[in-house]
Amino acid sequence: MNQALEFKLNESFSKSYKKELSYYYKNLISNMTNTTLSKEDVVKTLSYYQNNSSNNSLSKNLNAIFNKAIELGLKENPINSNKKMRVKATLNKPFKDTAKILNEIKDYNHNLYLYCLMTFGCLLRPHREIRELTWGDFSNDLGFINLSGDRNKLGRNRIVPVPSYIKDILVKGESNHNIFSGNAKPLNEDYFKTLWSRFKTQSNILENEQTLYSFRHSGAIEVFKRTGSITKLQKAMGHSSINVSLTYLRGLEIAELKEEDMPMV
């Protein structure tokens, strides 16, 4: 199991995922009753997580380590019999007036403003995809962003257009410089999370369940309203399937029938 964890930590996963693996593995080992790991130890560890989402997260991460251990010679995966707990789906609430909230952010902090603007306008995922952007990721005219497979969630090369309202406020720097820090090193991974948390406490218009991801959610709705194409939305968002894209449109009032579809006399 120790070898399996080391293998996983040496693969090209995000820092946050590796941190999760180590944390949950440490919890499992701390619940061992003797030197041999048993199913009872797994059940005991899972029992500490009463929240369905947390329980599923623990189970998924431990399962990844166990599966690697199976490859290395472990005879049985004791977590296979654990049933996934049902979790009520939640969405990041979209903005009714995106321009209004962006203007409030603009008055608060320029970096956070650009970060949110690009989440909405370029449909990039907040946190790593945007936080680690360098000027070298942009085309010479700043009209496109080219993300290599190791820089995005699905591991595929991705090219996204940059809207003019974003392009107009960009001031290109050295190719290897991060667009936010102004040097070769990106801002730390908690920088924008902290900024957003502070902004929330003083915002007059931000609503519950509106998060940094709400800008991407709002952008997705705008793309669908403009194009009416779920396949275009899927490509723009970089989703693995149309079903994933459809989750962004839940709650959006879209007429499934047009007048010409109705019976004629």
C-alpha positions as CSV (number, residue, x, y, z in Angstrom):
1,M,0.0,0.0,0.0
2,N,2.9,2.3,0.8
3,Q,4.4,1.5,-2.6
4,A,1.0,2.1,-4.3
5,L,0.7,5.5,-2.7
6,E,4.2,6.5,-3.8
7,F,3.4,5.5,-7.4
8,K,0.3,7.6,-7.4
9,L,2.2,10.6,-5.9
10,N,4.8,10.4,-8.6
11,E,2.2,10.5,-11.4
12,S,1.2,13.8,-13.1
13,F,-1.8,14.6,-11.0
14,S,-2.6,18.0,-9.4
15,K,-1.1,19.0,-6.1
16,S,-4.6,19.1,-4.5
17,Y,-5.4,15.5,-5.6
18,K,-2.1,14.2,-4.3
19,K,-2.7,16.0,-1.0
20,E,-6.1,14.3,-0.8
21,L,-4.6,10.8,-1.5
22,S,-2.0,11.3,1.3
23,Y,-4.6,12.6,3.7
24,Y,-7.1,9.8,3.3
25,Y,-4.4,7.2,3.3
26,K,-3.0,8.5,6.6
27,N,-6.5,8.3,8.1
28,L,-6.8,4.7,6.9
29,I,-3.5,3.6,8.4
30,S,-4.3,5.4,11.7
31,N,-7.3,3.1,12.0
32,M,-5.4,-0.2,11.5
33,T,-5.9,-2.5,14.5
34,N,-2.8,-4.6,13.7
35,T,-0.1,-4.8,11.0
36,T,-2.5,-6.4,8.5
37,L,-5.1,-4.1,6.8
38,S,-8.6,-5.6,7.1
39,K,-12.0,-4.8,5.7
40,E,-13.0,-3.8,9.2
41,D,-10.3,-1.1,9.1
42,V,-11.8,0.3,5.9
43,V,-15.3,0.2,7.3
44,K,-14.1,2.0,10.5
45,T,-12.4,4.7,8.4
46,L,-15.4,5.3,6.2
47,S,-17.7,5.5,9.3
48,Y,-16.1,8.7,10.4
49,Y,-17.4,10.4,7.3
50,Q,-21.2,10.8,7.7
51,N,-21.5,13.3,4.9
52,N,-22.3,11.4,1.8
53,S,-20.1,13.5,-0.5
54,S,-17.1,13.2,1.9
55,N,-17.7,9.5,2.2
56,N,-17.7,9.1,-1.5
57,S,-14.6,11.2,-1.9
58,L,-12.8,9.0,0.7
59,S,-13.9,5.8,-1.0
60,K,-12.9,7.0,-4.4
61,N,-9.4,8.1,-3.3
62,L,-8.7,4.9,-1.3
63,N,-10.0,2.8,-4.2
64,A,-7.4,4.5,-6.5
65,I,-4.6,3.4,-4.1
66,F,-6.0,-0.1,-3.7
67,N,-6.2,-0.6,-7.4
68,K,-2.6,0.4,-7.8
69,A,-1.7,-2.0,-5.0
70,I,-3.5,-4.8,-6.8
71,E,-1.2,-4.1,-9.8
72,L,1.7,-4.5,-7.4
73,G,0.5,-7.8,-5.9
74,L,-2.2,-7.1,-3.4
75,K,-4.7,-10.0,-3.6
76,E,-7.9,-8.2,-2.8
77,N,-9.4,-4.7,-2.8
78,P,-11.4,-4.4,0.5
79,I,-13.2,-1.3,-0.7
80,N,-14.9,-2.9,-3.7
81,S,-17.9,-3.9,-1.7
82,N,-18.5,-0.4,-0.4
83,K,-21.6,1.1,-2.1
84,K,-21.5,4.7,-3.3
85,M,-23.7,6.9,-1.3
86,R,-26.3,9.0,-3.0
87,V,-25.5,12.7,-3.1
88,K,-28.0,15.4,-4.1
89,A,-26.7,17.3,-7.1
90,T,-25.8,20.9,-6.5
91,L,-24.9,23.6,-9.0
92,N,-23.0,26.8,-8.8
93,K,-25.8,29.4,-9.1
94,P,-25.4,31.5,-12.2
95,F,-25.5,35.3,-12.1
96,K,-28.6,37.2,-13.2
97,D,-26.5,40.2,-14.1
98,T,-22.9,39.1,-14.7
99,A,-21.8,42.6,-15.7
100,K,-23.0,44.1,-12.4
101,I,-21.1,41.6,-10.3
102,L,-18.0,42.0,-12.5
103,N,-18.1,45.8,-12.0
104,E,-18.2,45.3,-8.3
105,I,-15.2,43.0,-8.5
106,K,-13.4,45.4,-10.7
107,D,-13.6,48.1,-8.0
108,Y,-12.3,45.6,-5.4
109,N,-9.3,44.0,-7.1
110,H,-7.9,44.0,-10.6
111,N,-6.4,40.5,-10.5
112,L,-9.6,39.0,-9.3
113,Y,-11.6,40.9,-11.9
114,L,-9.4,39.6,-14.8
115,Y,-9.6,36.1,-13.3
116,C,-13.4,36.1,-13.1
117,L,-13.7,37.8,-16.5
118,M,-11.6,35.0,-18.1
119,T,-13.6,32.3,-16.3
120,F,-16.8,33.8,-17.9
121,G,-15.5,34.9,-21.3
122,C,-13.0,32.2,-22.1
123,L,-14.9,29.4,-20.3
124,L,-11.6,28.2,-18.7
125,R,-11.8,26.5,-15.4
126,P,-10.9,28.7,-12.4
127,H,-8.0,27.8,-10.2
128,R,-5.2,26.0,-12.2
129,E,-6.2,26.6,-15.8
130,I,-6.4,30.3,-15.4
131,R,-4.1,30.9,-12.4
132,E,-1.1,29.3,-14.2
133,L,-1.6,31.1,-17.6
134,T,1.6,32.6,-19.0
135,W,1.8,35.1,-21.9
136,G,3.3,32.3,-24.0
137,D,0.0,30.5,-23.8
138,F,-1.5,33.3,-25.9
139,S,-1.2,33.8,-29.6
140,N,0.8,36.8,-30.8
141,D,-2.3,39.0,-31.2
142,L,-3.7,37.8,-27.9
143,G,-6.7,36.4,-29.8
144,F,-6.4,32.8,-28.7
145,I,-5.2,30.8,-25.7
146,N,-3.6,27.4,-26.3
147,L,-3.5,25.0,-23.4
148,S,-1.5,21.8,-23.6
149,G,-3.0,18.5,-22.4
150,D,-1.1,18.6,-19.1
151,R,-2.6,21.9,-18.2
152,N,-6.3,21.0,-18.3
153,K,-8.6,18.5,-16.7
154,L,-9.2,16.1,-19.6
155,G,-5.6,16.0,-20.7
156,R,-6.3,17.2,-24.2
157,N,-4.9,20.2,-26.1
158,R,-7.4,23.0,-26.0
159,I,-7.6,26.2,-28.0
160,V,-10.1,28.9,-26.9
161,P,-10.8,32.4,-28.4
162,V,-10.3,35.5,-26.3
163,P,-13.2,38.0,-26.5
164,S,-12.3,41.6,-27.4
165,Y,-13.5,42.9,-24.1
166,I,-10.8,40.8,-22.4
167,K,-8.2,41.3,-25.1
168,D,-8.5,45.1,-24.8
169,I,-7.4,45.0,-21.1
170,L,-4.5,42.6,-21.5
171,V,-0.9,44.0,-21.6
172,K,1.4,41.3,-22.9
173,G,4.6,40.6,-21.0
174,E,7.5,38.2,-21.3
175,S,6.6,34.8,-22.8
176,N,7.5,32.8,-19.7
177,H,5.8,35.3,-17.2
178,N,2.6,34.5,-15.5
179,I,-0.2,36.9,-16.5
180,F,-1.0,37.7,-12.8
181,S,2.3,37.6,-10.9
182,G,4.3,39.3,-13.7
183,N,7.2,36.8,-13.2
184,A,8.0,33.2,-14.0
185,K,6.3,31.9,-10.8
186,P,2.5,31.8,-10.6
187,L,0.6,33.0,-7.6
188,N,0.0,30.4,-4.9
189,E,-3.0,28.1,-5.3
190,D,-4.9,29.8,-2.4
191,Y,-4.4,33.3,-3.7
192,F,-7.7,33.6,-5.6
193,K,-9.7,31.5,-3.1
194,T,-8.6,33.9,-0.4
195,L,-9.4,37.0,-2.5
196,W,-12.9,35.6,-3.3
197,S,-13.6,34.8,0.3
198,R,-12.7,38.3,1.3
199,F,-14.7,39.8,-1.5
200,K,-17.8,37.8,-0.5
201,T,-17.8,39.4,3.0
202,Q,-18.1,42.9,1.6
203,S,-20.2,42.3,-1.6
204,N,-23.7,43.8,-1.6
205,I,-25.1,41.8,-4.5
206,L,-23.5,38.3,-4.3
207,E,-26.0,35.6,-3.5
208,N,-25.7,32.2,-1.7
209,E,-24.3,29.4,-3.9
210,Q,-22.6,31.9,-6.2
211,T,-19.0,30.9,-6.5
212,L,-16.0,31.4,-8.8
213,Y,-17.4,28.6,-10.9
214,S,-20.6,30.5,-11.3
215,F,-18.8,32.7,-13.9
216,R,-18.1,29.6,-16.0
217,H,-21.7,28.4,-15.5
218,S,-23.1,31.8,-16.6
219,G,-20.8,31.8,-19.6
220,A,-22.0,28.3,-20.6
221,I,-25.6,29.5,-20.5
222,E,-24.7,32.5,-22.7
223,V,-23.1,30.3,-25.3
224,F,-26.1,28.1,-25.5
225,K,-28.5,31.0,-25.7
226,R,-26.4,32.5,-28.6
227,T,-25.8,29.3,-30.6
228,G,-28.6,26.9,-29.5
229,S,-26.1,24.1,-30.0
230,I,-25.3,21.7,-27.2
231,T,-22.4,20.3,-29.3
232,K,-20.8,23.7,-29.6
233,L,-21.2,24.2,-25.9
234,Q,-19.5,20.9,-25.2
235,K,-16.5,21.9,-27.4
236,A,-16.3,25.4,-25.9
237,M,-16.4,24.0,-22.4
238,G,-13.9,21.2,-23.0
239,H,-16.4,18.6,-21.6
240,S,-15.9,14.9,-22.0
241,S,-19.5,14.4,-23.0
242,I,-22.7,16.2,-23.9
243,N,-24.3,15.0,-20.7
244,V,-21.8,17.0,-18.7
245,S,-22.6,20.1,-20.7
246,L,-26.4,19.5,-20.1
247,T,-25.8,19.8,-16.3
248,Y,-24.8,23.4,-16.8
249,L,-28.2,24.2,-18.4
250,R,-30.4,22.7,-15.7
251,G,-32.9,25.2,-14.5
252,L,-32.6,27.2,-17.7
253,E,-36.1,27.7,-19.3
254,I,-35.7,26.3,-22.8
255,A,-38.7,25.7,-24.9
256,E,-38.5,22.2,-26.3
257,L,-41.3,22.8,-28.8
258,K,-41.6,25.5,-31.4
259,E,-44.8,26.8,-32.9
260,E,-44.1,25.0,-36.2
261,D,-43.9,21.7,-34.2
262,M,-47.5,22.0,-33.0
263,P,-50.4,20.2,-34.7
264,M,-51.9,22.0,-37.7
265,V,-55.7,22.2,-38.6
